[in-house]
Amino acid sequence: MNNWSIDTNCVQAGYRPGNGEPREVPIVQSTTFKYDTSADMGKLFDLEASGYFYTRLQNPTNDYVAAKIADLEGGTAGMLTSSGQAANFFAVFNIANQGDHVISSASIYGGTYNLFNVTMRKMGIDFTFISPDCTPEELDKAFKPNTKAVFGESIANPALTVLDFEKFANAAHTHGVPFIVDNTFPTPVNCRPIEFGADIVTHSTTKYMDGHGAAVGGAIVDAGKFDWMAHADKFPGLTTPDESYHGITYAEKFGLGGAFITKCTSQLMRDFGSIQAPQNAFILNLGLESLHVRMKRHCDNGMALATFLANHPKVAHVNYPGLPGDPYHKIAEKYMPNGTCGVVSFELKGGRAAAEAFMKELRVFAIETHVADARSCCLHPASSTHRQMSEDELIAAGISAGLVRMSCGLEAASDLIADVANALDKA
Ligand SMILES: *Cc1c(COP(=O)(O)O)cnc(C)c1O
């Protein structure tokens, strides 16, 4: 940690070369690491010494980049994963197991919703999905004796609802459980959830962090603030001995700042192997070096497009928390005063059919299952990412059948607006 501004940390945090060492982050393209004695290696397997032995668990390139992301978020430790899906799975499964319960905002990414509502339910973990706009009383009532975490997205993909961090953090902490925030859309450049009570922050680095549509990846950051020992009975995985490591207790040995990430690496990464390729970590770091510069342009373009759409006669409704009339504008001003993101969603008066007709006329925006990269793109969530949801589930997640998601890239705003204006005229 240092006291540079976030702009400087985007460029320089993480990898700090010594005298005569490479200026650029080295790609350690090696599955394994060499030791002089078996006793040296034995210490690593007992978590008695820190070091590398096999890239399925840890690799230096990944650790440099994870350290940068941890710095950007203001956390104490971080790790990279192979994808954002793996990051959210690990973040929750590191503390919630069979027989446990988790509260999640209902307004989340479709992939995360499936992960929780289908796959993790098969593992015996129960979820309650609650509106991000719930009252504190409704949120309080959702807790059960076996609740182990509260989860939400800072800006939800694609509904663009903004999470009231303090409401969710207060509820989680009153009930002695951590608050996990997926901060993919605003990135730490625009929003730092740890400052508003988040304990664990996750990312799909595939989006703005890489920013060029080049490498799928994820990240987990620990704020280092949650006191596992104070709620020891709820979190036996962190507060009782791990027999697979000769009886070490993570919360005792690695403290507040290190227990969560050490357990996640040494158990979940060891057993599931969802490591990010060091090559991808290198590409991710190139993206991070310009994140602070790019986010500003993404936000300017998002604001310009949202303003144009809001004044167009064929448009029924625009979601963009940057717009003064948006229901989440006030909350966005509080938690992300410098901007939100470059994603805008909207509904045409003609519903699903009009959305499809509009999208096929676009020339600058491409139809892609992606958001948040340098090139503008668009998607119809109800027929793609959220296809598995019922009509009721779509409504709960804030997604109507005619919703179109537009991701503003780094092109000139004038060209983006001209493209959308032309497609609206033809549709
Ligand atoms: C894309 C996305 C994910 C999943 O990340 P992948 O890298 O595609 O696995 C999770 N959360 C949010 C908010 C996302 O936008």
The ligand as a Tripos MOL2 file, in Angstrom:
@<TRIPOS>MOLECULE
LIG
   15    15     1     0     0
SMALL
NO_CHARGES

@<TRIPOS>ATOM
      1 C1        -19.4200  -10.5410  -16.9260 C.3       1 LIG1
      2 C2        -19.7490  -10.4340  -15.5040 C.ar      1 LIG1
      3 C3        -19.5010  -11.5130  -14.6280 C.ar      1 LIG1
      4 C4        -18.9280  -12.8240  -15.1030 C.3       1 LIG1
      5 O1        -17.6060  -12.6400  -15.5080 O.3       1 LIG1
      6 P1        -16.8660  -13.5570  -16.5990 P.3       1 LIG1
      7 O2        -15.5110  -12.9560  -16.6490 O.co2     1 LIG1
      8 O3        -17.6420  -13.4620  -17.8690 O.co2     1 LIG1
      9 O4        -16.8690  -14.9570  -16.0510 O.co2     1 LIG1
     10 C5        -19.7880  -11.3380  -13.2940 C.ar      1 LIG1
     11 N1        -20.3260  -10.1780  -12.8290 N.ar      1 LIG1
     12 C6        -20.5830   -9.1390  -13.6510 C.ar      1 LIG1
     13 C7        -21.1560   -7.8780  -13.0870 C.3       1 LIG1
     14 C8        -20.3080   -9.2210  -15.0030 C.ar      1 LIG1
     15 O5        -20.5760   -8.1800  -15.8150 O.3       1 LIG1
@<TRIPOS>BOND
     1     1     2 1
     2     2     3 ar
     3     2    14 ar
     4     3     4 1
     5     3    10 ar
     6     4     5 1
     7     5     6 1
     8     6     7 2
     9     6     8 1
    10     6     9 1
    11    10    11 ar
    12    11    12 ar
    13    12    13 1
    14    12    14 ar
    15    14    15 1
@<TRIPOS>SUBSTRUCTURE
     1 LIG1         1 GROUP 0 **** ****
